[in-house]
């Protein structure tokens, strides 16, 4: 029996990763139409493209190439983006998964810098290493995307190099062109340290948003931003 890629529901304090369905379309359309200034090197569908985007992702899922998720902000129930497991590789045996990539990730502008991305990656990485027992997880981005590269490195992933003319460019005005791709990875041996690093980051986000006592009235107020 060969390994079948299926992504289960994954829940954290800030974010819930629900398997992508058409019922998420309206929420994704709204999230995608927030400030789009950070999407320079990442293709994010416009509102009217979301139904086709979901169809394409579910098609890849049916072919066993992808396990797509919708990212839900737990405190509000608001859809804030997508992410996926994809490109599963089984080298030693068809019965087990040896490596996988995390990709197709984007977040609404309001959810960026809130801890949602860090916890989403923690949930995905923990499932990959501790449930599927993979040997490595890949993360890739446009080599020019300094913001994305920094975010990946902050997870504890190791930069492995640049793959030249590796994949389609999603940058504006570059239709029909290829891009150089920066590739990062976390291996099973590196996962415990990366997990600790991510858990410490999440503790800082929790501390930032924890209500503190008002010295005059003893009332609490939040010290941080949304989730």
N, C-alpha and C positions, 0 to 999 in steps of 0.2 A: 504494500500500500504506500503510495508516494505522498509526500508532504503536500497539504493543501493550504494555501495562504488564505486565512480568514482572520480579520481583525476584530476582537471582541470589544464590547464597551469597556472603556477605561476611565476611571473617575479619580480626580484629585480634589484639593481644597479650592483651587481657583478655576480649574477648567475640567470639563467633561468631554471626552472624545467619543462621539456617537458615530457608528458606521453611517456613511453618507447615504441619504435617501432623497427622493424628490420633495419630500415634505420640508426639507431645509432650504428650498430654492428662494423663497421670499426673504428669509433672514440673510442668506448669502448675498443676494442682490443688494440689500441695504448695506451690508458690511463692505462690499466691494466698491460702493459709490461714496464712501467717506473720502477724506483727503487722500489722493492717490500719489502724492509727491514721492513716497518712498518706494514706488514700484518700478523704478527706472530699468532694472535688469530682470525683473520678475513678471511673468505674464499672469495677470489677474483678470478674470472675465469682467466685462461690463455687465450691468444689470440684465440687459436683454440677451446676453450670451450665457447666462447661468444655466438655463435648462439644457442647452447643448453641452455645456461643460460637464454637468452631472451625467448626462447620457454617455459621454466619452469615458468618464471615470468608471462608471458602472460596467461599461463594455470591457475595459481593461481588467476590472475585477472578475468578470465572467470568464476571461481568458486565463485567470490565475496569475496575472502579472502585478496586481495592485490590491491593496486593502485601504480604501479611502475613508477618511474621517472628516466629520464636521466638528469644529471646535466651538464649544458652548461655554460662555461665562457662567459659572455655577451660581453666583450670587443674584444674577439678574435673569438668567435663562436666555440671554441674548446670543445669537449666532455671531461669532467674531472671526471666522476664517476656516481654513481647511488644512489638512496635513495627510500624509499617507505613508504606509509601508509599501515599498515596491522593489522590483527586480530581485526576487528571491533566488538564491543560488544554492543548489545542493550538489556538492562535489564528491563527497565520500560515500553517500548513500542516498537513494531517492526517498528513504523513510524519514530523513531528518533535514533540517535547514541549517546550512553552514554560514550563510551571510545574507544580509539584506540591506537595503538603503532606506533612509528616511528622506522624503522629498515631497514635491507638490505642496509646499507650505507657504501660506500667506495669512496675514492677520490684518484686520481693520486697523486703521491708524489709531483709534482710541484704545485699542488693546495692546499696542506695542509699548514695551518698557514697563509693563505692569506685573510681570511674573508669569503671565499666561504662557508665553513661548517656552520659558525655562521649565515650567511644570509639565507642559505638553511633551517636551523632549524627555523629561524624566520618566513619564508614564510609558512612552514608546520604547525607550532604551531598556527600562526595567523589564518590560514584557519580552523584548527580544532576547535579552541575555538570561533572564531568570526563568522564563517559561519555555521559550523555544531553544534555549541553550546555544545560541549562535556563537560563532567564533569571531565575527566582526560585524560592525555596522558602518555603512558609508554615509557621508553627507557631502553633497556637491553644490557648487554655485558658480555663476559667471566669475571668471578670474578678476574682473574689474570691479566687482561688487564688494567694496571694502566694508560696508555695513554688515552684509551677510557673512562675510569671512570672519569678522570680529565676533559676531554672535555665535558662529559655529565653534570658534576657538574657545569662547567662554564656557562652552559645555564640557571642555576637557578633551575635545577631539584633536588629533594630531594631523597637521598638514603634511600631505604626502607628495604634493607636486602639482604641476599644471599639465593637463591633458590638452594638447593643441588641436584646434579645429575639431573638438570632441562632439559637440551637439549644436542643435539649432539655437540661434540667438533670439532672445525675446526682447531685446532692447528696441526702443522706438526707432523707426527708420531703417531697421536692419533685417527686414523680411528677406528670406532667401539666402541669408548669410549664416556662417557657422561661428561659434564662439569658442574661446579657450575656456576650459573648465578647471577650477581649483577643486581638488579632491582631498577630503579629510576622512579620518576613520577613528573608531574606538574599538579596541580588541577586547576579548573576554578577560585577558590578564589586566587590562587597564580599567575595566569597568568598575571595580570596587572603589578606586580612587575617584573616578569621574562621578560615581553615584554620591559619594560623600560630598564632593564639591557642589553638586546640584542641590543636595538636601540642605547644605549650609546656605546656599543662595535663597532657597525657598523660605528658610527660617528668617532670613533678613527681610524678605518681602512681608512675611507675616508680622514681624516686629514693627515694621514701618506702618502697617495698616491697623495695628492693634489700638483700640481706644485707650486714651490715657485720662487720668483723673484731672478735672479742672480744680486748681488750688482754692478757688473762691467758693465754689458750689458743690464740689465733689462729683460733678457730672463728667461723663466721658465724651471725647470727640476723637474722630479718626485723624491719624497723623499722616496718612498717605493718600494716594489716588486710587481710583477704581481698580480693584483686583489685580 
